[in-house]
Amino acid sequence: MAKKKHNEISEAYMDQIFSTYIRLRDADEDGYVLCCNCNRRLHWKEATNGHYVKRRHRSLRWDELNCHSECGGCNMADVNLGYAKYLVERYGDDVFDILNKRKNRRERITPQERKIMADNYKQKIVELKKQKGL
């Protein structure tokens, strides 16, 4: 088994960092988010990072257009009717065309690229927490 380089990070760790960013991005100044699917209000730390197009589509796994704060119940139920309405209201009718084009991309993110992405999102998290007083 090859030894991991010090600057490489796992996909799971990147998921954790990206999820924190998404939930903070969607939070108000009091730290609360609305579930993009059912509109339930909950604290950002209790929310999950919901994917409209499931993360098995690797090109959309860490795509900000595809990810929004969601309550655990909606995320586990895999019901997207409210989510679809939310996306149209937030981004417009062409959002699904954009996501479908991105979904079909064949790209591989290297461990080194994940490290760069993680570092960028860590910085964004610091800035959001400061900006929102959280």
N, C-alpha and C positions, 0 to 999 in steps of 0.2 A: 504494500500500500504506500502510495506516494505521501511524503511529508508535506503538510500544508505550509505555505509561506506565511510569514507573520502578518503581511498586509492583506491577506485574503479573509473574507468574512462569509459566513454561511447565508443561505437564502432565508433560513428561519430568523436569523438576527436582522437581516434587511427587512423582512416582513414586520418585525417588531418595531423597528425605527420608523418605517413608512406608515404603519398603523397609528403610531403616536402622532406623527405629523398630520395625517388626515383628520384625526379626531380633534386636534388642537386647531387646525385650519377652520373647521366647521363650528367651533365653539364660539359662543358669545363672550362678552367681557366678564360674565359671572361664571364661566366655565361650563355652560350647558349647551347641548346640541339637540337638534330635533332629528329623530330617525327619518331618513330619507324615504322610508317606505310607509310607516304608519303615523308619523308626526309625534310619536311619544317623546316627551322632553326628559332627558337624563343627563347626568354629569358626564363630561367627556371621558373620564376614567372608567366609567361603566359601559360606555358604548363600544361597538366593534367597528372594524373597517370593512364595510360591505362592498362587494364587487358586483357591478351590474352584469358584466360578462365575467364568468367565473375565472378564477386565477389559474386554472389549468391551461388557459390560453396565455401562454407565457409572455407574449408581447404586451399584454394588458395588466399583468400582475401588479406592476408598480406604476400605473398610468393614472395621473390625477383626475382625468376626465371620467375614468371608469370607477373611481373609488370615492365613497362618501360615508359619513357616520351613520351607523345603523344600530338599532337595539339588537340584543342577542337573539330574541325570539324571531324577529324577521329574518335575521341572517341565517339562523338554523332552519327556518321554515322554507327558505329558498323561494319566497313569493316576491315577484318583482313588479306587480301591477302599480303599486304606489311609487315605486322607484322609477318606473318608466315615466310616469306623470311628472315626478320631481325633475328628472333630467330635461324633459321638454320645457318645463317652466324656467329652469335655470339656464339652459344653453340653447334652446330653440329646436325646431323640428328636424334639423339635419344632424343632430347628435348621434342618432343610430347609424347613419351612413358613415360618419367619422369613426365610430367605434368598430363597425364591421370592417372597414378598410384596415384599421390598426390591428384588428384581431387576426387577420390573415397574413400579417407580416411574419416572415421567418427570420428571427434574429436571436442571437445568443448573447447574453450579457455575461461577460467574463467575471471571475472573482475580483480582479483588479478594478473593473468598472463598477461592480457592486460596492467596493470599498470607497470609491470616489462618490458614488451616489449616497451611500450611508453618511459620509462626512458632510456632504451638502445638506442632507435632511436633518442631521444633528444640529447644524448651524441654524437652519430654518426653525427648528423646534425652540432653540434658545431665543431667537428673535420673536417668535409668536408668544412665548410665555412672558417675555418682557413687555411686548406691545399690549397684551391683554391683561397684564397684571396677575398672571396665574402662577 
